[in-house]
Amino acid sequence: DAGVIQSPRHEVTEMGQEVTLRCKPISGHNSLFWYRQTMMRGLELLIYFNNNVPIDDSGMPEDRFSAKMPNASFSTLKIQPSEPRDSAVYFCASSPLSSGNTIYFGEGSWLTVV
Amino acid sequence: EDQVTQSPEALRLQEGESSSLNCSYTVSGLRGLFWYRQDPGKGPEFLFTLYSAGEEKEKERLKATLTKKESFLHITAPKPEDSATYLCAVQDTGRRALTFGSGTRLQVQP
């Protein structure tokens, strides 16, 4: 079975540019999560969706960040404009609403803003 | 606010040298405690979920245990392929998202 699929795997962009990260959750999973990982702060929740509806976006750093889930099989995380401090690994994860609540992670999108 | 503290930050073992990793947590209501393994350049890989104090789960050389305030990941006779960062996370009864600790970097030398 295919796991959580993220794209791009690596992106290098210049400060001020728009960045869009994409995620395809595991088929049948109802919850989708965006996490950010840095050496200093570890894994931090940015936002999560249940049944395509944003439930908790308290981790979104500021208005430059936005996330959408237009349907059950696709989500985007957008940063506009990007700044060097946004450099991190961004993980998408998904979970079924039942079956023990296990959350499965993708391989991450490595973002470098120069 | 949920909090998770892992210790030690880093651990170096010789192959075959058993040890334990600690995860202390504070949560208003525990729905589950999760252990993940993360290899460099990869996403966290699920290992275990524990739901109540006294519960234990095993997988190969790993055994996870849970009390009301902490969890331990015991590694018995580790091999070099067990080298990774081990992450602990809690899920509060009030939300589905996980709160992670900062992890323990384990290196097993042959």
Backbone of each chain as ProteinMPNN parsed JSONL, in Angstrom:
{"seq_chain_A": "DAGVIQSPRHEVTEMGQEVTLRCKPISGHNSLFWYRQTMMRGLELLIYFNNNVPIDDSGMPEDRFSAKMPNASFSTLKIQPSEPRDSAVYFCASSPLSSGNTIYFGEGSWLTVV", "coords_chain_A": {"N_chain_A": [[0.841, -1.202, 0.0], [0.429, 2.267, -0.724], [2.085, 4.817, 1.049], [1.888, 7.926, 2.898], [2.207, 10.536, 0.653], [4.462, 12.985, -0.31], [5.305, 16.086, -1.871], [7.322, 18.805, -3.11], [10.276, 16.713, -2.569], [12.619, 17.981, -1.946], [13.368, 21.428, -1.74], [14.754, 24.444, -2.749], [14.659, 27.826, -2.3], [14.382, 31.356, -2.933], [14.385, 34.025, -0.577], [11.284, 35.595, 0.021], [9.916, 34.448, -2.05], [7.093, 32.456, -3.116], [6.13, 29.384, -1.653], [4.921, 26.155, -2.189], [3.828, 23.28, -0.705], [2.968, 19.87, -1.074], [0.602, 17.23, -0.403], [-0.467, 13.885, -0.319], [-2.664, 11.988, 1.378], [-2.902, 8.742, 3.035], [-5.09, 6.508, 1.483], [-8.44, 6.529, 2.509], [-7.974, 7.493, 5.013], [-9.033, 9.806, 7.488], [-8.074, 11.963, 8.861], [-5.689, 14.581, 8.65], [-2.43, 15.839, 9.006], [-0.116, 18.522, 9.377], [3.221, 18.89, 10.106], [6.184, 20.499, 11.366], [9.712, 20.212, 11.397], [12.594, 21.053, 13.125], [16.02, 21.464, 14.153], [16.218, 22.943, 16.477], [13.625, 23.121, 17.601], [12.389, 20.719, 17.316], [9.756, 18.406, 16.445], [6.886, 20.022, 15.477], [3.431, 20.65, 15.633], [1.619, 22.075, 13.007], [-0.946, 22.376, 11.775], [-4.106, 20.641, 11.727], [-6.499, 18.558, 10.04], [-9.79, 17.261, 10.085], [-11.768, 15.144, 8.233], [-11.461, 16.87, 6.016], [-11.812, 19.385, 7.109], [-10.41, 22.144, 8.766], [-9.218, 21.77, 12.026], [-7.528, 22.47, 14.146], [-5.473, 25.092, 14.071], [-3.609, 26.367, 15.529], [-0.889, 26.161, 15.653], [0.176, 27.285, 13.401], [2.55, 29.482, 12.221], [2.276, 32.246, 11.458], [0.544, 34.763, 9.489], [1.683, 34.328, 7.043], [1.663, 31.716, 6.473], [-0.44, 29.207, 5.137], [-2.93, 26.676, 4.872], [-4.644, 24.188, 3.012], [-7.291, 21.876, 2.325], [-8.727, 20.627, -0.121], [-10.017, 18.292, -0.9], [-10.492, 14.819, 0.048], [-8.163, 13.553, -0.663], [-5.998, 15.216, -0.986], [-3.799, 17.833, 0.018], [-2.481, 21.095, 0.687], [0.278, 23.084, 1.77], [1.105, 26.34, 2.119], [3.522, 28.893, 1.857], [3.942, 32.261, 1.95], [5.102, 35.494, 1.891], [8.171, 33.612, 1.669], [10.688, 33.114, 4.219], [14.075, 33.05, 5.491], [14.039, 31.829, 8.054], [12.063, 29.984, 7.836], [13.126, 27.703, 6.908], [13.251, 24.26, 7.075], [12.186, 20.87, 7.797], [9.236, 19.739, 6.472], [6.564, 17.842, 7.425], [3.94, 15.768, 6.355], [1.167, 13.993, 7.607], [-1.094, 11.246, 8.155], [-4.158, 9.794, 9.395], [-6.494, 7.269, 10.3], [-9.849, 7.772, 11.486], [-10.602, 5.889, 13.22], [-9.457, 2.764, 14.533], [-7.311, 2.789, 16.494], [-6.011, 5.194, 16.255], [-3.465, 5.621, 15.155], [-0.903, 7.552, 13.725], [0.467, 8.144, 10.606], [3.414, 8.984, 8.922], [4.661, 10.94, 6.163], [7.579, 11.146, 3.982], [8.611, 13.635, 4.117], [9.198, 17.117, 3.261], [11.973, 18.868, 2.344], [12.854, 22.03, 3.04], [14.656, 24.819, 2.033], [15.33, 28.126, 2.508], [16.865, 30.771, 1.038]], "CA_chain_A": [[0.0, 0.0, 0.0], [1.178, 3.507, -0.758], [2.009, 5.599, 2.263], [1.653, 9.341, 2.684], [3.101, 10.995, -0.412], [4.71, 14.419, -0.254], [6.148, 16.676, -2.91], [8.567, 18.174, -3.527], [11.088, 16.191, -1.482], [13.591, 19.024, -1.624], [13.171, 22.687, -2.45], [15.569, 25.595, -2.378], [14.012, 28.997, -2.867], [14.897, 32.63, -2.439], [13.534, 34.767, 0.351], [10.246, 36.381, -0.633], [9.187, 33.647, -3.019], [6.026, 31.6, -2.616], [6.435, 27.959, -1.616], [3.753, 25.299, -2.009], [4.117, 21.886, -0.419], [1.786, 19.076, -1.388], [0.491, 15.984, 0.345], [-1.547, 12.941, -0.594], [-2.737, 11.085, 2.522], [-3.239, 7.349, 2.784], [-6.489, 6.377, 1.095], [-9.332, 6.1, 3.577], [-7.693, 8.198, 6.259], [-9.91, 10.965, 7.639], [-7.365, 13.071, 9.501], [-4.424, 14.939, 8.008], [-1.631, 16.709, 9.875], [1.132, 19.115, 8.906], [4.214, 19.128, 11.156], [7.47, 21.072, 10.955], [10.795, 19.708, 12.241], [13.872, 21.753, 13.12], [16.927, 21.005, 15.217], [15.992, 23.7, 17.711], [12.286, 22.991, 18.175], [11.859, 19.372, 17.137], [8.532, 18.262, 15.648], [5.813, 20.882, 15.958], [2.207, 20.626, 14.843], [1.194, 23.336, 12.394], [-2.385, 22.374, 11.586], [-4.641, 19.362, 11.316], [-7.822, 18.509, 9.452], [-10.627, 16.07, 10.158], [-12.752, 15.154, 7.132], [-11.151, 18.036, 5.169], [-12.111, 20.62, 7.823], [-9.35, 22.483, 9.723], [-9.672, 21.652, 13.407], [-6.618, 23.194, 15.042], [-4.396, 25.757, 13.323], [-2.911, 27.216, 16.492], [0.542, 26.036, 15.442], [0.592, 28.018, 12.196], [3.363, 30.558, 12.793], [1.786, 33.59, 11.183], [-0.305, 34.846, 8.312], [2.393, 33.926, 5.826], [1.393, 30.29, 6.295], [-1.83, 28.819, 4.949], [-3.092, 25.275, 4.489], [-5.95, 23.849, 2.48], [-7.558, 20.478, 2.012], [-9.916, 20.726, -0.964], [-10.711, 17.002, -0.937], [-9.938, 13.82, 0.979], [-6.911, 12.96, -1.13], [-4.993, 16.231, -1.334], [-3.674, 18.994, 0.876], [-1.333, 21.944, 0.412], [0.766, 24.045, 2.756], [1.697, 27.418, 1.336], [4.239, 29.94, 2.581], [4.053, 33.417, 1.079], [6.407, 35.221, 1.3], [9.04, 32.76, 2.477], [11.803, 33.753, 4.911], [15.094, 32.046, 5.852], [13.686, 31.1, 9.274], [11.115, 28.922, 7.485], [13.888, 26.522, 6.497], [12.912, 23.148, 7.972], [11.558, 19.743, 7.117], [7.798, 19.78, 6.673], [5.994, 16.501, 7.304], [2.508, 15.536, 6.306], [0.827, 12.71, 8.209], [-2.53, 10.978, 8.12], [-4.639, 8.833, 10.374], [-7.925, 6.983, 10.256], [-10.521, 8.241, 12.693], [-10.75, 4.754, 14.116], [-8.3, 1.861, 14.488], [-6.184, 3.051, 17.367], [-5.513, 6.556, 16.11], [-2.07, 5.703, 14.735], [-0.62, 8.58, 12.721], [1.518, 7.708, 9.701], [4.093, 10.137, 8.351], [5.353, 10.889, 4.892], [9.035, 11.251, 4.054], [8.964, 15.02, 4.382], [9.677, 18.068, 2.248], [13.077, 19.612, 2.917], [12.796, 23.381, 2.494], [15.73, 25.757, 2.342], [15.069, 29.481, 2.003], [18.142, 31.501, 1.091]], "C_chain_A": [[0.874, 1.249, 0.0], [0.997, 4.231, 0.561], [1.608, 7.024, 1.952], [2.685, 9.85, 1.67], [3.222, 12.51, -0.364], [5.555, 14.859, -1.443], [6.226, 18.184, -2.708], [9.309, 17.588, -2.342], [12.103, 17.223, -1.013], [13.252, 20.281, -2.418], [14.09, 23.739, -1.858], [14.966, 26.801, -3.075], [14.613, 30.26, -2.272], [13.867, 33.296, -1.526], [12.533, 35.608, -0.431], [9.42, 35.604, -1.637], [8.095, 32.836, -2.33], [6.444, 30.144, -2.702], [5.141, 27.189, -1.401], [4.197, 23.86, -1.826], [2.832, 21.096, -0.559], [1.791, 17.744, -0.663], [-0.709, 15.176, -0.135], [-1.601, 11.965, 0.571], [-3.013, 9.653, 2.095], [-4.744, 7.252, 2.499], [-7.328, 5.849, 2.254], [-9.077, 6.775, 4.912], [-8.475, 9.503, 6.305], [-9.212, 12.179, 8.227], [-6.038, 13.306, 8.795], [-3.732, 15.994, 8.855], [-0.451, 17.272, 9.089], [1.99, 19.416, 10.123], [5.445, 19.773, 10.538], [8.537, 20.567, 11.924], [12.047, 20.533, 12.034], [14.732, 21.21, 14.248], [16.578, 21.673, 16.538], [14.679, 23.345, 18.389], [11.677, 21.605, 18.001], [10.651, 19.361, 16.223], [7.414, 19.088, 16.267], [4.608, 20.755, 15.032], [1.907, 22.016, 14.298], [-0.326, 23.41, 12.339], [-2.838, 20.935, 11.374], [-6.101, 19.47, 10.906], [-8.504, 17.193, 9.834], [-11.676, 16.174, 9.053], [-12.684, 16.446, 6.321], [-11.401, 19.37, 5.852], [-10.972, 20.931, 8.793], [-9.895, 22.509, 11.139], [-8.826, 22.497, 14.35], [-5.492, 23.772, 14.211], [-3.576, 26.645, 14.244], [-1.395, 27.161, 16.326], [1.05, 26.757, 14.204], [1.292, 29.296, 12.645], [2.768, 31.948, 12.604], [1.02, 33.579, 9.875], [0.386, 34.435, 7.022], [2.121, 32.457, 5.496], [-0.101, 30.054, 6.095], [-1.88, 27.367, 4.493], [-4.518, 25.041, 4.016], [-6.068, 22.344, 2.285], [-8.844, 20.442, 1.184], [-10.699, 19.423, -1.104], [-9.951, 15.996, -0.078], [-8.585, 13.28, 0.56], [-5.821, 13.985, -1.434], [-5.006, 17.385, -0.34], [-2.441, 19.785, 0.45], [-1.01, 22.79, 1.629], [1.529, 25.099, 1.977], [2.359, 28.434, 2.265], [4.463, 31.087, 1.601], [4.024, 34.697, 1.9], [7.276, 34.383, 2.227], [10.191, 33.574, 3.07], [12.818, 32.67, 5.293], [14.725, 31.229, 7.085], [12.629, 30.028, 9.032], [11.828, 27.648, 7.047], [13.71, 25.409, 7.531], [12.495, 21.964, 7.118], [10.074, 19.771, 7.482], [7.237, 18.38, 6.405], [4.476, 16.585, 7.223], [2.26, 14.152, 6.893], [-0.679, 12.505, 8.114], [-2.883, 9.859, 9.067], [-6.1, 8.514, 10.095], [-8.577, 7.489, 11.537], [-10.754, 7.11, 13.677], [-9.432, 4.01, 14.151], [-7.101, 2.356, 15.269], [-5.501, 4.38, 17.169], [-4.058, 6.661, 15.674], [-1.917, 6.702, 13.608], [0.594, 8.148, 11.925], [2.08, 8.915, 8.962], [4.607, 9.859, 6.945], [6.845, 11.075, 5.096], [9.506, 12.697, 4.219], [9.354, 15.813, 3.145], [10.731, 18.941, 2.905], [13.125, 20.986, 2.251], [13.979, 24.202, 2.976], [15.39, 27.083, 1.697], [16.351, 30.296, 2.174], [17.929, 33.001, 0.848]], "O_chain_A": [[1.924, 1.286, 0.641], [-0.098, 4.26, 1.123], [1.059, 7.31, 0.888], [3.884, 9.618, 1.82], [2.222, 13.227, -0.376], [6.397, 14.116, -1.946], [5.286, 18.782, -2.185], [9.0, 17.935, -1.202], [12.404, 17.319, 0.177], [12.9, 20.218, -3.596], [14.19, 23.899, -0.642], [14.784, 26.8, -4.292], [15.271, 30.222, -1.232], [12.657, 33.14, -1.692], [12.885, 36.253, -1.419], [8.342, 36.047, -2.034], [8.159, 32.565, -1.131], [7.038, 29.715, -3.691], [4.35, 27.537, -0.524], [4.863, 23.29, -2.691], [1.75, 21.572, -0.215], [2.848, 17.196, -0.349], [-1.804, 15.702, -0.329], [-0.67, 11.179, 0.746], [-3.32, 9.389, 0.933], [-5.558, 7.851, 3.202], [-6.976, 4.859, 2.895], [-9.876, 6.645, 5.84], [-8.575, 10.217, 5.308], [-9.704, 13.301, 8.104], [-5.354, 12.364, 8.395], [-4.366, 16.922, 9.356], [0.135, 16.591, 8.248], [1.559, 20.1, 11.051], [5.716, 19.615, 9.348], [8.3, 20.5, 13.13], [12.513, 20.698, 10.906], [14.233, 20.577, 15.179], [16.635, 21.042, 17.594], [14.615, 23.273, 19.616], [10.576, 21.345, 18.484], [10.529, 20.201, 15.332], [7.041, 18.887, 17.423], [4.745, 20.753, 13.809], [1.936, 23.006, 15.03], [-0.925, 24.383, 12.796], [-2.065, 20.101, 10.903], [-6.834, 20.348, 11.36], [-7.861, 16.145, 9.895], [-12.385, 17.175, 8.953], [-13.709, 17.038, 5.983], [-11.215, 20.41, 5.222], [-10.596, 20.06, 9.578], [-10.891, 23.172, 11.427], [-9.352, 23.158, 15.246], [-4.648, 23.034, 13.703], [-2.919, 27.579, 13.783], [-0.692, 28.043, 16.819], [2.26, 26.823, 13.99], [0.707, 30.104, 13.366], [2.772, 32.745, 13.542], [0.863, 32.539, 9.234], [-0.278, 34.217, 6.009], [2.329, 32.02, 4.364], [-0.927, 30.634, 6.8], [-0.975, 26.891, 3.808], [-5.469, 25.616, 4.545], [-5.074, 21.641, 2.105], [-9.929, 20.247, 1.732], [-11.896, 19.44, -1.392], [-8.886, 16.305, 0.457], [-7.919, 12.612, 1.352], [-4.824, 13.652, -2.075], [-6.062, 17.853, 0.086], [-1.482, 19.224, -0.079], [-1.888, 23.162, 2.408], [2.484, 24.79, 1.263], [1.821, 28.782, 3.316], [5.091, 30.912, 0.557], [3.017, 34.973, 2.552], [7.123, 34.448, 3.446], [10.612, 34.583, 2.505], [12.457, 31.498, 5.405], [15.065, 30.048, 7.157], [12.33, 29.244, 9.932], [11.183, 26.62, 6.84], [13.988, 25.6, 8.715], [12.454, 22.04, 5.891], [9.713, 19.82, 8.658], [7.408, 17.815, 5.324], [3.831, 17.363, 7.926], [3.062, 13.239, 6.694], [-1.443, 13.465, 8.007], [-2.029, 9.079, 9.488], [-6.862, 9.395, 9.696], [-7.91, 7.617, 12.563], [-11.069, 7.352, 14.843], [-8.392, 4.582, 13.827], [-5.983, 2.343, 14.756], [-4.513, 4.675, 17.842], [-3.467, 7.731, 15.822], [-2.695, 6.706, 12.654], [1.634, 7.821, 12.497], [1.339, 9.753, 8.448], [4.937, 8.729, 6.585], [7.326, 11.152, 6.227], [10.693, 12.937, 4.438], [9.779, 15.26, 2.131], [10.46, 19.653, 3.871], [13.398, 21.098, 1.056], [14.265, 24.27, 4.171], [15.184, 27.16, 0.486], [16.85, 30.484, 3.283], [18.89, 33.77, 0.855]]}, "seq_chain_B": "EDQVTQSPEALRLQEGESSSLNCSYTVSGLRGLFWYRQDPGKGPEFLFTLYSAGEEKEKERLKATLTKKESFLHITAPKPEDSATYLCAVQDTGRRALTFGSGTRLQVQP", "coords_chain_B": {"N_chain_B": [[-1.197, 22.568, 29.049], [0.154, 20.119, 26.96], [3.117, 18.251, 27.621], [6.235, 16.785, 26.769], [9.105, 15.086, 27.67], [12.205, 13.829, 26.837], [14.831, 11.57, 27.649], [18.086, 9.987, 27.65], [19.456, 12.788, 25.699], [21.187, 11.874, 23.796], [22.64, 8.692, 23.108], [25.102, 6.302, 23.284], [25.857, 3.059, 22.502], [27.442, -0.127, 22.838], [27.317, -2.868, 20.598], [24.993, -5.277, 21.612], [24.811, -4.316, 24.17], [22.501, -3.698, 26.475], [19.914, -1.241, 27.19], [17.886, 1.583, 28.335], [15.485, 3.979, 27.225], [14.041, 7.055, 28.224], [10.84, 8.577, 28.661], [9.145, 11.209, 29.802], [6.003, 12.571, 30.686], [3.414, 15.086, 30.567], [0.036, 15.471, 30.665], [-3.361, 16.367, 30.179], [-5.369, 14.478, 29.876], [-4.765, 11.224, 29.026], [-4.872, 9.81, 25.896], [-3.325, 8.187, 24.327], [0.065, 6.923, 24.204], [2.809, 7.236, 22.159], [5.44, 5.653, 20.37], [7.985, 6.342, 18.091], [10.301, 5.647, 15.458], [12.969, 7.33, 13.887], [14.877, 7.582, 11.049], [17.821, 9.085, 9.574], [16.973, 11.627, 7.279], [14.485, 10.639, 6.78], [10.904, 10.108, 7.347], [9.156, 9.94, 10.528], [8.728, 6.656, 11.798], [6.205, 4.506, 12.758], [6.176, 2.738, 15.838], [5.031, 1.746, 18.407], [1.926, 1.909, 20.27], [0.761, 2.836, 23.42], [-1.757, 2.557, 25.867], [-2.642, 2.546, 28.529], [-1.624, 2.694, 31.972], [0.774, 0.326, 33.009], [0.681, -1.217, 30.782], [2.404, -3.104, 28.284], [4.422, -3.465, 25.355], [5.958, -5.322, 22.742], [8.499, -5.583, 20.234], [10.571, -7.263, 18.313], [13.739, -6.465, 19.333], [12.909, -4.478, 20.981], [11.077, -3.126, 23.717], [8.301, -1.533, 25.032], [7.101, 0.282, 27.802], [4.645, 1.553, 30.132], [3.848, 3.99, 32.561], [1.953, 6.034, 34.872], [3.178, 8.463, 34.582], [5.386, 8.274, 32.981], [7.165, 6.737, 30.229], [9.032, 3.93, 29.112], [11.462, 2.877, 26.799], [12.817, -0.048, 26.205], [15.802, -1.475, 25.132], [17.039, -4.399, 24.065], [19.986, -6.178, 23.819], [21.11, -4.611, 21.551], [21.582, -3.976, 18.003], [23.715, -2.682, 15.366], [21.942, -1.75, 13.371], [19.825, -0.768, 14.797], [20.366, 1.795, 15.329], [19.247, 5.057, 15.424], [16.979, 7.89, 15.692], [14.812, 8.008, 18.392], [11.533, 8.745, 18.991], [9.14, 10.02, 21.232], [5.684, 10.475, 21.858], [2.624, 12.078, 22.862], [-0.897, 11.702, 22.949], [-3.588, 13.644, 23.581], [-6.737, 13.353, 25.243], [-8.407, 15.277, 24.337], [-7.776, 16.014, 21.741], [-6.689, 15.094, 18.423], [-4.137, 15.353, 17.433], [-0.605, 14.739, 17.846], [1.734, 15.416, 20.471], [5.103, 15.876, 20.497], [8.191, 14.682, 21.964], [11.667, 15.724, 22.14], [13.294, 13.74, 21.315], [15.571, 10.86, 21.374], [18.797, 10.297, 20.372], [20.132, 7.442, 19.233], [23.023, 5.539, 19.018], [24.487, 2.632, 17.961], [27.295, 0.805, 18.263], [29.373, -1.432, 16.414]], "CA_chain_B": [[-0.475, 22.284, 27.812], [0.85, 18.831, 26.987], [4.575, 18.338, 27.553], [6.945, 15.502, 26.67], [10.544, 15.251, 27.865], [12.916, 12.582, 26.614], [16.225, 11.513, 28.099], [19.001, 11.095, 27.391], [19.376, 13.352, 24.352], [21.955, 10.993, 22.925], [23.083, 7.479, 23.796], [25.982, 5.471, 22.467], [25.959, 1.715, 23.076], [28.123, -1.179, 22.103], [26.425, -3.933, 20.168], [24.728, -6.227, 22.676], [24.703, -3.631, 25.464], [21.106, -3.297, 26.666], [19.698, 0.024, 27.879], [16.518, 2.09, 28.288], [15.238, 5.378, 26.946], [12.962, 7.533, 29.079], [9.918, 9.601, 28.168], [8.262, 11.731, 30.847], [4.957, 13.346, 30.024], [2.34, 15.758, 31.293], [-1.096, 15.591, 29.766], [-4.581, 16.47, 30.981], [-5.996, 13.164, 29.792], [-3.979, 10.481, 28.038], [-5.552, 8.88, 24.997], [-2.32, 7.207, 23.928], [1.458, 7.322, 24.147], [3.322, 6.658, 20.924], [6.868, 5.62, 20.094], [8.353, 6.316, 16.679], [11.72, 5.612, 15.097], [13.252, 8.176, 12.727], [16.202, 7.476, 10.446], [18.21, 10.353, 8.916], [16.387, 11.89, 5.98], [13.211, 9.922, 6.635], [9.849, 10.483, 8.266], [8.994, 9.047, 11.684], [8.109, 5.355, 11.532], [5.467, 4.079, 13.943], [6.597, 1.527, 16.539], [4.079, 1.254, 19.402], [1.016, 2.758, 21.015], [0.38, 2.339, 24.742], [-2.975, 3.285, 26.209], [-2.914, 2.645, 29.956], [-0.505, 2.355, 32.856], [0.968, -1.106, 33.16], [0.697, -1.875, 29.476], [3.71, -3.34, 27.677], [4.391, -3.992, 23.999], [7.28, -5.737, 22.294], [8.754, -5.791, 18.815], [11.965, -7.669, 18.151], [14.596, -6.155, 20.482], [12.337, -3.321, 21.655], [9.911, -3.282, 24.564], [7.833, -0.269, 25.566], [6.281, 0.173, 29.0], [3.974, 2.813, 30.444], [3.299, 4.276, 33.875], [1.085, 7.214, 34.81], [3.936, 9.69, 34.345], [6.487, 8.096, 32.047], [7.259, 5.51, 29.442], [10.389, 3.504, 28.837], [11.708, 2.015, 25.643], [13.937, -0.905, 26.548], [16.445, -2.072, 23.957], [17.772, -5.572, 24.529], [21.031, -6.643, 22.896], [20.941, -3.862, 20.299], [22.459, -4.156, 16.857], [23.965, -1.398, 14.697], [20.766, -1.301, 12.611], [18.905, -0.099, 15.718], [20.775, 3.2, 15.415], [18.206, 5.961, 14.909], [16.396, 8.741, 16.724], [13.557, 7.462, 18.893], [10.647, 9.833, 19.379], [7.985, 9.713, 22.064], [4.638, 11.467, 21.649], [1.386, 11.826, 23.575], [-2.151, 12.16, 22.355], [-4.518, 14.06, 24.615], [-8.112, 12.942, 24.944], [-9.135, 16.372, 23.729], [-7.38, 16.336, 20.372], [-6.122, 13.953, 17.719], [-2.736, 15.563, 17.084], [0.404, 14.287, 18.791], [2.766, 16.309, 20.964], [6.337, 15.091, 20.482], [9.41, 15.041, 22.648], [12.761, 16.109, 21.254], [13.922, 12.527, 20.802], [16.862, 10.339, 21.83], [19.618, 9.784, 19.257], [20.809, 6.21, 19.642], [24.054, 4.999, 18.136], [24.959, 1.316, 18.392], [28.558, 0.533, 17.575], [29.665, -2.879, 16.309]], "C_chain_B": [[0.3, 20.968, 27.962], [2.357, 19.03, 26.856], [5.176, 16.946, 27.555], [8.438, 15.776, 26.764], [11.223, 13.896, 27.73], [14.355, 12.683, 27.109], [16.764, 10.108, 27.891], [18.804, 11.669, 25.999], [20.077, 12.454, 23.36], [22.495, 9.834, 23.753], [23.922, 6.659, 22.835], [26.161, 4.132, 23.178], [26.863, 0.84, 22.218], [27.085, -2.228, 21.697], [26.258, -4.944, 21.289], [24.534, -5.611, 24.045], [23.29, -3.083, 25.639], [20.997, -1.984, 27.436], [18.227, 0.433, 27.742], [16.498, 3.567, 27.98], [14.013, 5.803, 27.74], [12.126, 8.6, 28.395], [8.997, 9.988, 29.319], [7.227, 12.643, 30.203], [3.997, 13.995, 31.028], [1.212, 15.991, 30.311], [-2.357, 15.621, 30.605], [-5.338, 15.147, 30.999], [-5.325, 12.377, 28.689], [-4.875, 9.566, 27.218], [-4.572, 7.793, 24.567], [-0.927, 7.792, 23.988], [2.09, 6.528, 23.011], [4.843, 6.682, 20.927], [7.068, 5.496, 18.578], [9.868, 6.188, 16.581], [11.909, 6.503, 13.872], [14.694, 7.991, 12.294], [16.523, 8.774, 9.731], [17.581, 10.474, 7.537], [15.052, 11.223, 5.737], [12.159, 10.491, 7.581], [9.78, 9.528, 9.444], [8.228, 7.785, 11.3], [7.484, 4.842, 12.819], [6.028, 2.773, 14.509], [5.488, 0.955, 17.421], [3.09, 2.344, 19.788], [0.694, 2.065, 22.329], [-0.777, 3.19, 25.232], [-3.191, 3.46, 27.713], [-1.717, 2.177, 30.757], [-0.45, 0.849, 33.076], [1.056, -1.861, 31.855], [2.127, -1.999, 28.972], [3.494, -3.861, 26.261], [5.804, -4.28, 23.546], [7.32, -5.884, 20.785], [10.241, -6.051, 18.65], [12.761, -7.323, 19.424], [14.068, -5.001, 21.324], [11.143, -3.715, 22.519], [9.568, -1.935, 25.165], [6.92, -0.532, 26.749], [5.73, 1.549, 29.343], [3.551, 2.846, 31.9], [2.447, 5.532, 33.749], [1.841, 8.493, 34.469], [5.051, 9.527, 33.329], [6.375, 6.781, 31.291], [8.733, 5.207, 29.229], [10.407, 2.668, 27.563], [12.987, 1.239, 25.95], [14.487, -1.54, 25.269], [17.364, -3.184, 24.459], [18.728, -6.047, 23.445], [20.948, -5.944, 21.558], [21.979, -4.213, 19.248], [22.668, -2.8, 16.185], [22.751, -0.875, 13.921], [19.679, -0.685, 13.5], [19.26, 1.378, 15.893], [19.753, 4.076, 14.706], [17.87, 6.95, 16.013], [15.043, 8.156, 17.107], [12.739, 8.603, 19.502], [9.474, 9.297, 20.183], [6.955, 10.823, 21.844], [3.397, 11.075, 22.445], [0.216, 12.371, 22.778], [-3.129, 12.411, 23.489], [-5.927, 13.606, 24.238], [-8.884, 14.034, 24.221], [-8.796, 16.679, 22.284], [-6.701, 15.131, 19.741], [-4.633, 14.103, 17.448], [-1.823, 15.078, 18.197], [1.312, 15.431, 19.189], [4.023, 15.478, 21.167], [7.364, 15.607, 21.468], [10.504, 15.327, 21.633], [13.569, 14.913, 20.757], [15.208, 12.135, 21.513], [17.59, 9.771, 20.632], [20.425, 8.608, 19.75], [21.81, 5.794, 18.586], [24.559, 3.696, 18.723], [26.193, 0.97, 17.574], [28.853, -0.96, 17.546], [30.862, -3.267, 17.173]], "O_chain_B": [[0.999, 20.743, 28.951], [2.818, 19.868, 26.081], [4.698, 16.045, 28.244], [8.972, 16.601, 26.024], [10.867, 12.937, 28.415], [15.002, 13.726, 27.005], [16.008, 9.138, 27.945], [18.063, 11.101, 25.197], [19.628, 12.287, 22.226], [22.769, 9.978, 24.944], [23.503, 6.363, 21.716], [26.576, 4.093, 24.337], [27.013, 1.062, 21.017], [26.093, -2.432, 22.396], [27.242, -5.421, 21.855], [24.137, -6.3, 24.985], [22.931, -2.093, 25.001], [21.872, -1.65, 28.234], [17.429, -0.27, 27.121], [17.372, 4.319, 28.41], [13.07, 5.031, 27.914], [12.644, 9.424, 27.642], [8.169, 9.189, 29.757], [7.541, 13.398, 29.283], [3.805, 13.526, 32.15], [1.392, 16.617, 29.266], [-2.419, 14.964, 31.644], [-5.884, 14.751, 32.029], [-5.312, 12.809, 27.536], [-5.541, 8.676, 27.747], [-4.94, 6.624, 24.456], [-0.744, 9.001, 23.843], [1.927, 5.311, 22.916], [5.457, 7.624, 21.43], [6.435, 4.689, 17.897], [10.607, 6.568, 17.489], [11.118, 6.448, 12.931], [15.621, 8.215, 13.072], [15.615, 9.497, 9.321], [17.645, 9.549, 6.728], [14.54, 11.237, 4.618], [12.474, 11.253, 8.495], [10.297, 8.413, 9.364], [7.228, 7.833, 10.584], [8.151, 4.753, 13.85], [6.315, 1.832, 13.77], [5.051, -0.178, 17.217], [3.368, 3.535, 19.653], [0.394, 0.871, 22.361], [-0.783, 4.405, 25.038], [-3.847, 4.412, 28.135], [-0.906, 1.376, 30.291], [-1.466, 0.19, 33.295], [1.463, -3.022, 31.83], [2.957, -1.119, 29.199], [2.538, -4.586, 25.985], [6.741, -3.573, 23.916], [6.335, -6.251, 20.144], [11.064, -5.153, 18.829], [12.462, -7.859, 20.491], [14.72, -4.59, 22.285], [10.308, -4.525, 22.117], [10.427, -1.266, 25.74], [6.081, -1.432, 26.721], [6.261, 2.573, 28.914], [2.979, 1.889, 32.422], [2.243, 6.039, 32.646], [1.228, 9.497, 34.108], [5.61, 10.517, 32.858], [5.626, 5.872, 31.648], [9.569, 6.109, 29.173], [9.506, 1.875, 27.293], [14.086, 1.793, 25.953], [13.741, -2.068, 24.443], [18.332, -2.937, 25.179], [18.331, -6.287, 22.304], [20.741, -6.592, 20.532], [23.081, -4.674, 19.548], [21.891, -1.872, 16.406], [22.562, 0.338, 13.831], [18.707, -0.134, 12.984], [18.523, 2.122, 16.54], [19.436, 3.861, 13.536], [18.398, 6.869, 17.122], [14.226, 7.846, 16.239], [13.194, 9.316, 20.396], [8.896, 8.26, 19.858], [7.324, 11.984, 21.664], [3.145, 9.893, 22.676], [0.327, 13.353, 22.044], [-3.457, 11.508, 24.258], [-6.26, 13.49, 23.059], [-9.893, 13.763, 23.57], [-9.451, 17.512, 21.658], [-6.198, 14.253, 20.443], [-3.933, 13.109, 17.254], [-2.227, 15.017, 19.358], [1.629, 16.304, 18.381], [4.016, 14.497, 21.911], [7.414, 16.798, 21.774], [10.303, 15.191, 20.427], [14.425, 15.055, 19.884], [15.851, 12.957, 22.166], [17.085, 8.878, 19.952], [21.307, 8.763, 20.594], [21.483, 5.707, 17.402], [25.012, 3.665, 19.867], [26.135, 0.858, 16.349], [28.616, -1.669, 18.525], [31.247, -4.436, 17.206]]}, "name": "protein", "num_of_chains": 2, "seq": "DAGVIQSPRHEVTEMGQEVTLRCKPISGHNSLFWYRQTMMRGLELLIYFNNNVPIDDSGMPEDRFSAKMPNASFSTLKIQPSEPRDSAVYFCASSPLSSGNTIYFGEGSWLTVVEDQVTQSPEALRLQEGESSSLNCSYTVSGLRGLFWYRQDPGKGPEFLFTLYSAGEEKEKERLKATLTKKESFLHITAPKPEDSATYLCAVQDTGRRALTFGSGTRLQVQP"}
